[in-house]
Amino acid sequence: MSERRLSEKNIAPEDVAEVIVEGNPLVKVILNRPDPKDCEEARFSIYHGVSAAIIDRDVNHRSFLKAQDPRFVEMRHKVKVRIDADVNAKFKAGVDSVTIRLKDGTQHRGEFTTYKGEKGFRFTREEVTGKYREYAGELLTADELDKVKEVVLELEKCSDLSSLLHILTFPGKLSKSTTAVR
């Protein structure tokens, strides 16, 4: 169940009784950190990623800074992982389905056939630009964001990358004379 579909269901974290993640053996090998201690471990925890999707309705770089947040610790303990070797044959990425069972007995199930970014399910330019602004916006000014975006989206036409390198090397130091060269 994607973050988008999860938010459409309007599931309150406090209403969740159990979350069952079904996937192939790789899930237990790569993402088997049920109780991550820090950001680095949280990045490789299916338990934490699913918890972030439920609690924050999004999984992003900030999600992994919350490894010790009591809400995430509690939600991770509700996540159960079931391994099915047959999933490996039909879905290479690992997770096949997520079922959220609420305290009132209601169940919400989502199956994955592709992940965002794969062929047939590509990111739109607006989605890529939005992610870029979300992440780079913590380091670059609004003018710098616009200039970097302009250069990168037209990179094949750019004959001089010095303005781009200046912005990326010295964020917050954009001068009026620095312009994107085409």
C-alpha positions as CSV (number, residue, x, y, z in Angstrom):
1,M,0.0,0.0,0.0
2,S,1.7,3.2,-1.1
3,E,1.8,6.4,1.0
4,R,-0.8,7.9,-1.4
5,R,-3.2,5.0,-1.0
6,L,-2.6,4.9,2.7
7,S,-3.5,8.6,3.1
8,E,-6.7,8.0,1.0
9,K,-7.7,5.4,3.7
10,N,-7.3,8.0,6.4
11,I,-6.0,5.4,8.9
12,A,-5.1,6.9,12.3
13,P,-1.9,5.3,13.8
14,E,-3.6,4.8,17.1
15,D,-6.2,2.6,15.4
16,V,-3.7,0.1,14.0
17,A,-3.6,-3.3,15.8
18,E,-1.2,-5.1,13.4
19,V,0.6,-4.6,10.1
20,I,1.6,-7.7,8.1
21,V,4.2,-7.2,5.4
22,E,4.6,-10.1,3.0
23,G,7.7,-10.4,0.8
24,N,10.5,-12.5,-0.4
25,P,13.5,-13.7,1.6
26,L,15.5,-10.5,0.6
27,V,13.3,-8.5,2.9
28,K,14.6,-10.4,6.0
29,V,18.2,-10.2,4.7
30,I,18.4,-6.5,3.7
31,L,15.6,-4.8,5.8
32,N,15.6,-6.9,9.0
33,R,16.1,-4.3,11.6
34,P,13.0,-4.5,13.8
35,D,14.4,-2.1,16.4
36,P,16.8,0.3,14.7
37,K,18.9,2.3,17.1
38,D,19.8,5.2,14.8
39,C,19.2,6.8,11.5
40,E,21.5,4.4,9.6
41,E,19.8,1.3,10.9
42,A,16.3,2.9,10.3
43,R,17.2,3.3,6.6
44,F,17.4,-0.5,6.4
45,S,14.4,-1.4,8.4
46,I,11.1,-2.4,6.7
47,Y,9.6,-2.1,10.2
48,H,10.5,1.6,10.4
49,G,9.7,2.4,6.8
50,V,6.2,1.0,7.2
51,S,5.8,2.8,10.5
52,A,6.8,6.1,8.8
53,A,4.2,5.5,6.0
54,I,1.5,5.1,8.6
55,I,2.5,7.8,11.1
56,D,3.8,10.5,8.8
57,R,1.9,9.5,5.6
58,D,5.3,9.8,3.9
59,V,8.7,8.1,3.9
60,N,11.6,10.5,3.3
61,H,15.0,11.4,4.7
62,R,13.4,13.0,7.8
63,S,11.6,9.7,8.6
64,F,14.8,8.0,9.5
65,L,15.8,10.6,12.1
66,K,12.9,9.3,14.2
67,A,14.3,5.9,15.1
68,Q,13.9,6.6,18.8
69,D,10.6,8.4,18.6
70,P,8.2,6.5,21.0
71,R,5.4,6.6,18.4
72,F,7.7,4.8,15.9
73,V,9.0,2.4,18.4
74,E,5.4,1.4,19.3
75,M,4.3,1.1,15.7
76,R,7.3,-1.0,14.7
77,H,6.3,-3.6,17.3
78,K,3.0,-3.9,15.5
79,V,4.7,-4.8,12.2
80,K,5.1,-8.5,11.3
81,V,7.1,-9.7,8.3
82,R,6.1,-12.9,6.6
83,I,8.4,-14.5,4.1
84,D,7.2,-16.3,1.0
85,A,9.9,-17.8,-1.2
86,D,7.3,-17.9,-4.1
87,V,7.2,-14.1,-4.0
88,N,10.7,-14.0,-5.2
89,A,9.7,-15.5,-8.6
90,K,6.8,-13.1,-9.2
91,F,8.2,-9.9,-7.7
92,K,11.9,-9.1,-7.6
93,A,11.8,-6.0,-5.4
94,G,10.9,-7.8,-2.2
95,V,7.6,-6.6,-0.7
96,D,4.5,-8.1,-2.3
97,S,1.8,-6.8,0.0
98,V,1.0,-4.9,3.2
99,T,-2.1,-5.6,5.3
100,I,-3.1,-3.2,8.0
101,R,-5.5,-4.6,10.6
102,L,-7.3,-2.0,12.7
103,K,-8.4,-2.5,16.3
104,D,-12.1,-2.7,15.2
105,G,-11.2,-5.6,12.9
106,T,-11.2,-3.7,9.6
107,Q,-8.5,-4.7,7.2
108,H,-6.8,-2.7,4.4
109,R,-4.6,-4.6,2.0
110,G,-2.3,-3.2,-0.7
111,E,-0.4,-5.3,-3.3
112,F,2.7,-4.1,-5.1
113,T,3.3,-5.0,-8.7
114,T,5.7,-2.2,-9.4
115,Y,7.6,0.5,-7.5
116,K,7.6,4.2,-8.4
117,G,10.3,4.8,-10.9
118,E,10.1,1.5,-12.7
119,K,9.1,1.2,-16.3
120,G,5.5,1.9,-16.6
121,F,5.4,3.8,-13.3
122,R,7.8,6.6,-13.9
123,F,8.1,9.8,-11.9
124,T,6.6,12.9,-13.6
125,R,8.8,16.0,-14.0
126,E,6.7,17.7,-11.3
127,E,7.3,14.8,-8.9
128,V,11.1,14.9,-9.5
129,T,11.1,18.7,-9.1
130,G,9.1,18.4,-5.9
131,K,11.5,15.9,-4.4
132,Y,14.4,18.0,-5.5
133,R,12.9,21.1,-3.7
134,E,12.1,19.0,-0.6
135,Y,15.6,17.8,-0.2
136,A,17.8,20.6,-1.7
137,G,15.6,23.2,-0.1
138,E,17.2,22.5,3.2
139,L,20.5,23.7,1.9
140,L,19.9,26.1,-1.0
141,T,18.1,29.4,-1.2
142,A,15.0,29.8,-3.5
143,D,17.1,31.5,-6.1
144,E,19.7,28.8,-6.0
145,L,17.0,26.1,-6.3
146,D,15.7,27.7,-9.4
147,K,19.1,28.2,-11.0
148,V,20.2,24.6,-10.3
149,K,16.9,23.2,-11.6
150,E,17.2,25.3,-14.7
151,V,20.8,24.1,-15.5
152,V,20.1,20.4,-14.6
153,L,16.9,20.2,-16.7
154,E,18.8,21.6,-19.7
155,L,22.1,20.0,-18.9
156,E,22.7,18.6,-22.4
157,K,22.6,22.2,-23.7
158,C,24.9,23.6,-21.1
159,S,28.4,24.5,-22.3
160,D,29.7,25.7,-18.9
161,L,28.9,24.1,-15.6
162,S,30.9,26.6,-13.4
163,S,27.7,28.4,-12.2
164,L,26.2,25.1,-11.2
165,L,29.4,24.0,-9.4
166,H,29.6,27.3,-7.6
167,I,26.1,27.0,-6.2
168,L,26.6,23.4,-5.2
169,T,30.0,24.1,-3.6
170,F,29.0,27.3,-1.8
171,P,25.3,27.1,-1.0
172,G,23.9,30.4,0.3
173,K,26.6,32.4,-1.5
174,L,24.8,33.1,-4.8
175,S,25.8,36.5,-6.1
176,K,23.9,38.6,-8.6
177,S,26.7,38.0,-11.1
178,T,26.2,34.2,-11.0
179,T,23.9,33.1,-13.8
180,A,23.2,29.8,-15.3
181,V,25.2,29.5,-18.5
182,R,23.6,27.8,-21.5
